[in-house]
């Protein structure tokens, strides 16, 4: 039996790292991040009235760096988990913008700070800077709370079923994230119903298209 060539070894390695479903997941994830960035920019400019220098000069570059690092880290975790279990079809949860936290930070923290700063006589740019700093402080505080809570995860998993954790997250996501876009689908049926039909057929009807359904 002849030894495998370099091209064959590369093909075997790529098959272990990538599967056809990864393309579909990549496209779906890319679309999700695209929508998240549009929503982020719209809220920062429309609700908080942040200047373009703040949105495009600091916020979006920070989002790009954090999301990229998070994806590589979670991808590495998924790869290590697959090695431990001897599987090639395992991955980790994607890292991205937490829209629920984003809405809470903007409407419950940053917007009140901006409104109070304007009421005290600060300019719009100064109020925007103060609101942005309050958002950073809230993110740092959340990170500290999550870091401390890591030690209690095992205890919570032991006494609370996994479905109970996910049901709350799923309900919030359906109500605050998916419902608005779903209603827009019927508001613009010519544009919206065709991709909705493709998604339903691909993910729920298990119909195989020539290209990934996402």
Secondary structure, DSSP 8 states (H G I E B T S, - for coil): -----HHHHHHHHHHHH--HHHHHHHHHHHHHHHHHHHHHHHHHHHTS---HHHIIIIIHHHHHHHHHHHHHHHHHHHHHHHHHHT-SS---------HHHHHHIIIIIIHHHHHHHHHTT--HHHHHHHHHHHHHHHHHHHHHHHHHHGGGHHHHHHHS-HHHHHHHHHHHHIIIIIHHHHHHHHHTHHHHHHHHHHHIIIIIS----SS---
